[in-house]
Amino acid sequence: MARFIFITGGVVSSLGKGLMAASLAALLQARGYKVRIRKFDPYLNVDPGTMSPYQHGEVYVTDDGAETDLDLGHYERFTGVSARQADNITSGRIYRDIIAKERRGDYLGATVQVIPHVTDAIKEFAKADTDDLDFVLCEIGGTVGDIEGLPFIEALRQLRNELGREATCSVHVTLVPYVSAAGELKTKPTQHSVRELTSLGIQPDILLCRCEHPLPENERAKIALFCNVRKQAVIPALDASSIYSVPIQYHAEGLDDEVLHHFGLTAPRPDLARWVDIVDRYQHPEGEVNIGVVGKYVGLPDAYKSLNEALVHGGMANRVKVNIRWIDAELFEEDDSEIVARLEPLHGILVPGGFGVRGTEGKIASVRFARERKVPFFGICLGMQMACIEGARNTAGIAAASSTEFGPTDEPVVGIITEWMSPEGLQQRGADTDLGGTMRLGAYEARLAGNSHVSAIYGGATTISERHRHRYEVNGAYRDRLEAGGLVFSGMSPDGLLPEIVERPDHPWFVGVQFHPELKSRPFDPHPLFSGFIAAALQQARLV
């Protein structure tokens, strides 16, 4: 039977509950347990697919095509366990499903209420498909006391009663702020947060206290006394130099030991060798490279969270430090001199995905700079489309090349995809389809040309599977003209209709992909495209 660990947050948001859940899962996994992590999001959106990256950060996509919270990226990167649609739920999805049942008459005329209908749906989500697991970690988004989070807290309270304390554990993440004027840490916010949680029917078993300074033993004892937990269950969580050192740090503070103590379990000490190696590679690089990411959401790093981590993984694979320069693509549309000033010092240029016309001409200018100056280039999703438009305009003689995403065009080198084959069969979409959940989402296969650069990068593979999230595709009708201009289509969908990868054989490293390889990169298993890109950037750095 699976044991459940419920993770809540208090005092303030952005305390790192997702990272904490991922780290604890990695520690339990290192002790030999089978784990899965789930995220409960209280907001009313059905999923984060239509939310602005500036509000929510990146949208993480699973193999089975779910648009989810970015915390699922942490879960996958730390455990290697592929997330599923069933691992992320929002209030919006719950209410949508309940209302659909009510309209069908499934409730037989009963009054539909938060209790029991909403809380029952939350509990069903938490318990679904858990029979083969040792631990299920359930992270509740938001902060204790938020109105929208109350049904989730109530559902957890009910689950604790139904399953018993021997099968459930409550971990509460709080902030212990340092007041510089007083020169001391303050425990009162944690006490108030625990009191709020307890008033809702949940007594935490373990407190994870985020702090910028070491937590003195007397303050630790004080928190334990006033919050009604064991002193050993008050776990300090100081800021770490790298997120990949967090599992080691939490183990040193006894987090996984305390969880096992709560459940009355014993297990071998965790084997953290791979985490030690990861931290060593991160903290002791043997060189460095400068990578420019020319995007449109660069004002919020979380908008490119997985991309950032995948570049770091590529650095680990090559044992180099990756200095990421976040560059607003719109700068290149306002002042041409910025292009050389910003891009010339770089050893590699990456153009990531995005939506809409804003900044696209700046991205195209970045592609041209990389092509002409022979700087390693990596285009992802929209970045690949920009590489094709740039090639069409400047090497294939199609001056008016554009995308229908940006408005009507006589040369639709990129256009909306109206139908494609998925594991569920033929998928069809129209220009007026709802935006949410209607893209080409999830894992799809691609066939690689045997003598291509990307086939070599993938270790000679001829078929790969990668995750997609896009509504527009490069128009295959332009393939011959683009290839005549030097842009080779080296990866295609199995039916040969949808371009998946383009490259330039006359360039040191020029690759564009329609999918999102950053979503499958792990610190202990860096994605080959990012490893190859950083290796090429390192070679470029040595030439400069």
Secondary structure, DSSP 8 states (H G I E B T S, - for coil): --EEEEEEE-SSS-S-HHHHHHHHHHHHHHTT--EEEEEEE-SSSSSGGGS-HHHH---EE-TT--EE-THHHHHHHHH-----GGGEEEHHHHHHHHHHHHHHTTTTT----IIIIIHHHHHHHHHTT-TT-SEEEEEE-S-TT-GGGHHHHHHHHHHHHHH-GGGEEEEEEEE--EETTTTEE--HHHHHHHHHHHHTT---SEEEEEESS---HHHHHHHHHHHTS-GGGEEEEE--SSGGGHHHHHHHTTHHHHHHHHHT--------HHHHHHHHHHHS-S-EEEEEEEES-TTSGGGGHHHHHHHHHHHHHHT-EEEEEEEETTHHHH-THHHHHHHTT-SEEEE----SSTTHHHHHHHHHHHHHHT--EEEETHHHHHHHHHHHHHTS--TTEEEGGGS--SEEEEEE--EEEETTEEEE--TTS-STT-SEEEEEEEEE-TTSHHHHHTTS-SEEEEEEEESEEE-GGGHHHHHHTT-EEEEE-TTS-SEEEEE-TTSSSEEEESS-GGGG-BTTB--HHHHHHHHHHHHHHHH-
